[in-house]
Amino acid sequence: MSRIATLVGNPREGSRTLAVAVAAAEAIAARLGSTGHHEIVDLSALGPHLLSPGASSGVETALELVAESSVLVVASPMYKGTYTGLLKSFLDRLPPDALAGKTALPLLVMGSARHALAVEVHLRPLLVELGATVPSPGLAVLTAQLPNLDEVVTRWADRVVPQVSLGERALA
C-alpha cells in the first residue's frame, strides 16, 4: 500500500491551498485503495525555521515525512506566476534525487486561468529535478472553481490515477 503525503507551500495557516491539496490527496488515496493515514506537511508553521542556520526538529520531521512517502501531492498558491518561495526553500533542503522512486503530483491554486500552465512549466520540472515521476496533467485550480472542488478533483484524479497505479506497481 502506498504512503501518501501532502506538502503545502502556502505561508497562510488554514489556507484554501491546504483544503484543495487535502481533497486531491484524498481522491488519489481513495482510487488507489489506500486506507492508511495520510500525512500533511503544512509549511505555514515552518516558514521562520526554513532559512535559519540551525537545525529545526519541525523541518527535519517534515523532510522525513516527504522522504518516506511513495505518493506526494505538492501544492502551492500561485505567487508571481509560479509556486511560493516557501515551497522552494523547503524543497531546496532535500538532497539530490530525494524523490527518486516516488510519484509527485503538482497542484497550484490560482486566480486567473492565464497561469494554468505554470503547474506544468514551473512546478513539474522542480519535482522531476528531485527525481520524482510526475504524471500528467498537474492540477491547476482556479479560485472560481472552489465551489465545485469535488468535481474538479474527481476529474483530475480519474485522469492521473492510472499513471500513479503503474508507478505504484513498479515500486512494489
Stockholm file with secondary structure:
# STOCKHOLM 1.0

chainA/1-172         MSRIATLVGNPREGSRTLAVAVAAAEAIAARLGSTGHHEIVDLSALGPHLLSPGASSGVETALELVAESSVLVVASPMYKGTYTGLLKSFLDRLPPDALAGKTALPLLVMGSARHALAVEVHLRPLLVELGATVPSPGLAVLTAQLPNLDEVVTRWADRVVPQVSLGERALA
#=GR chainA/1-172 SS CCCEEEEECCSSTTCHHHHHHHHHHHHHHHHHTCCSCCEEEEGGGTHHHHSSSSCCHHHHHHHHHHHHCSEEEEEEECBTTBCCHHHHHHHTTSCTTTTTTCEEEEEEEESCGGGTTHIIIIIHHHHHHTTCBCCSCCEEEEGGGGGGHHHHHHHHHHHHHHHHHHHHHHHC
#=GC SS_cons         CCCEEEEECCSSTTCHHHHHHHHHHHHHHHHHTCCSCCEEEEGGGTHHHHSSSSCCHHHHHHHHHHHHCSEEEEEEECBTTBCCHHHHHHHTTSCTTTTTTCEEEEEEEESCGGGTTHIIIIIHHHHHHTTCBCCSCCEEEEGGGGGGHHHHHHHHHHHHHHHHHHHHHHHC
//
